[in-house]
C-alpha cells in the first residue's frame, strides 16, 4: 500500500485524472491519490489491466472511473477529461504518466516510431492539459504533473525520440506553469530515475549499455515512492510552487 493511503486524506473532495494508469507509475499514482481521498479517473489503452487498477484504487472508498483510450488521438484526450468532470463534477489534478519509446539509432528509427513517441509523450500531455485547463481555471486552481525522465535532462544514444519528447515536455511544462500562475494552476515536471516497473523498452543488459548513467537494475526506485511524492505535492498548499523535481536513486549519475 502506498504511504499516502496511511495518512490524512488530504485530497478528500478532490478529483484526479491519471494517464498510463494500468501499470507502473500511473497505477501507483492512481492508488496513492485514491488513498489520499481523491476521486480518480484512470486512463490507459488496456481495458482489462485498467479495470484491475481501478478496482485496487476503489478499495479506499473513493469514486473511481476506468477510461480506456488511446491518447495519441485528440478526441480520446478531450473525452477523458470530459468524462472525469461529468462523473466527479470537477478535475483538480491531472497526472500525465503515459509513456512509450521507440529505441534505436537515428539511422534505424522509423518516422512512425518517432511520431508515435512524440504523440504519446508530448502531444497527449498538451491535449489533456488543454482540455483540463479551463475547468481548473473556473475552479480557481489545480495541479498538473507531467512525468518526464532523467532522459529529459541528458540525451542518450539509441533513445533520440524518447529524449526529444522528454526535453520537449520540460519546455511545455514551464510555459504551462507560467500561463497558469495567475489562475492558481500549478504545473510541475518530474524526472524519475530508473523505476521497478514492467515498462522498460530494453532488456537489462542493453538498457545499461544504452543508458550508462542510469542506475543498475539492483538500484531502482519503487514507483510507489514517486507516486507518494505526487500525492504529497497535489495536497500541498497552493502557495508552494515547484516547477520541477528530480527523483532518483542516490547512486544514479545525473547531469
N, C-alpha and C positions, 0 to 999 in steps of 0.2 A: 504493500500500500504506500502511496505517496505520502510524504510527510505533511503535505498541505491538507490531507484529509484528517489529520490528527489534531489540528489546532482549531482556532477560532474560524467560524465560517464567514470569513471576511468578504466574500463575494456574494453573500445572500442577497437575492433580489436582482442580481445582475445576469446578463445573458452573454454567452460567448459563442463564437464560431471558429472551429479549428479545422484546417485542411490537413491532408495526409494523416487522417485520424484513425486509419485502420491498423496501423502498426508503428513501431519505433517511437520517435519523439512526439509525433502527433497524437498517438494513442495515449502515451504517458501524460501529455498535456491535458487532453480531454478529461482524464481521470483526476488529475491534480486540480483542475478548475472545478469539476463537479464536487470533489472533496472539500473545496473551499466554499461551496454553497451556490455556485453558478449553475444556471440552466445552460446546457451545452448542445450545440448543433455540430455534428461530426460529418466531415466531407471526405470522401475517397472514392476511387473507382470500383473497388471490390465490394459489392454489396454484402456478401457473406461475411467477410472479415470485419467490415464496418459494423454489422449488426452485433458481432461479438464484442467489439469495443464499446458500442452503445450500451449493451447490457451490463458491462463491467462498470461503466460510469454511472449507470442508473442505480447501482447499489447504494449510492449515497443519498438517494431520496429526492434528487432534483429532477427536473424535466429534461428529457434527452430526445434528440431527433437525429435519425440517420438520413444522410443526404447523398446517395450515390451520384457521382458527377465526374465528368472529365473536364478538369479546369482549364484545359487548353482551349475550350470553347467559350466564347463571350457570353452566350445565353446561359450556360450552366453556372458561371460565376455569379451573374446577376440573380439567377433563380435561387441559388443557395442563400444569398443574403436576404432576398425577399421572403423565402420560406422561414428563415430564422426569425425575422421580425414579425411575420404573421403568427408564428407559433408562440413566441415569447413576449411580443409587444415591444421589443427593443433589441439593440445589439450594442453592448458596451465594450466587448473585447473581440478583436479579430487576430487570430494567430495563423500566419501563412507558413505552414510547416511542410507542405507537399514539396517533393523534390525528385529530380531524375538526373541521369547522367548519360553521356554518350562518350565513353572512353576511346582514346586513340590519338595518334599524332594528327597534326593539322593536315598532312597529306592523306591520311587514312580516313579522317572524319567525313561522313556524308553530310550533304546540305540538310537532309531530312533529320539527321541526328542533331545537328547544330540548332535547327529551327525548333525541334521538339524540346530540347533542353532549355532554350531561352523562353519558350512558350510557357512551360510549366513553372520554371524557377523565377522568371522575371515578369512576364506578361500577366500571368494569373494573379500574383500579388497586386499588380496595378489594377486589374479589373475588379478584384474583390474590395480593395481599398476604395476605389472609385464608387462602388455601389454602397459600401458601408458609411462612407464619409458623411453624406447628408443626414443620415439617421443619427450619427454621433453628434453632429453639429446642432441639430434640433434639440437633442437631449442635454446639451451643454458640456459634452466631453466624451472621451472614450480613449481606448488604448489599442494601438496596432503594433503587433510584434511580428517582424519579418525574420525568418531563420536563414541566416547565411551560413558561413563555414569559415574555418581558417583559410580555406581556398579563396575567400573573398578578401584576404589580406595579402596573399602571396600566390602568384601563379606557379603551376607545376606543369611539367611536360606530360603529355598524354591526357590532359584534362582541360583543354582550351575552352570548350563550350561551357563546362561547369564553372570554371574560374571566371569567364566573362559574365555569366549570368549572376554570379555572386558579387563580383565587383559592381555590376550594374545595380544590384539590389541595395548596395550601400548608398549610392547617389540618389536613388529613388526615395529611400527612407529619409535621408537628410532633407530632401525637398518636401516630402510629406510632413515631416515634423515642423518645418518652417511654416508651411501653409496652415497646419492645424493648431499652431500655438495660440492664436487669438480666439479659438473656439474651445480651448481646453482639451484638444485631441493630441495625445502623445503618440509618437512613433519611435520605436527602438529597433535596431538591427542587432541580432545576436550572432556571435561567431563561436559555435561549439567546436571543440576539437573532436577527435575520434570518439564515437559512441558505440556502445554494445547493442547494436540493432541488426536486423537482418537485411538492411537496405543496401549495404556496400556493393559497389559496382565491380570490384576486383576481388580475386582471392587474396588471402593474407600476404603471401609472398610477393605477388605482383603489386599489391597496394603499397607495401613497404618500399618496393623498388621505384614506383612512380611518384610516391609522396614521401620522400625521405624525412621530412620534418614532422610527420605525423607520429603520434605515439604508437609503439608496437601493440599488437593485439592484446597483450597481457596488461596493458596500462591504458584502459579506455574508460570513459565516463558512462555510468548507467544513465539512460535517458531520463529517469525519474529525477535526477539531480538538476538537470536543465529545466525540466518541467516545473519543479518546485520554485525555481527562480522566476519563471514566467508567472506562476500563480502569485508569488510574493509581489512582483512588480505590478501586476494588474490590480492588486488590492492596496498598493501603496498610495499615500496621499497624492492628489493631482499636482501639488506643488513640486513633487520630486520628478525632475525631468532628466532622463538619461537617453541619449541618442544611440549609444552602442555599448556592448559588453562582450568581452571575450571570456568564454567558459571552457577551460581546457585543463587536462592533467598537468601538474606542475612540471613534469619531466618534458613536456612537449615543447619543441622549439617553435617560437613564434617570431614573425617579422618585427 
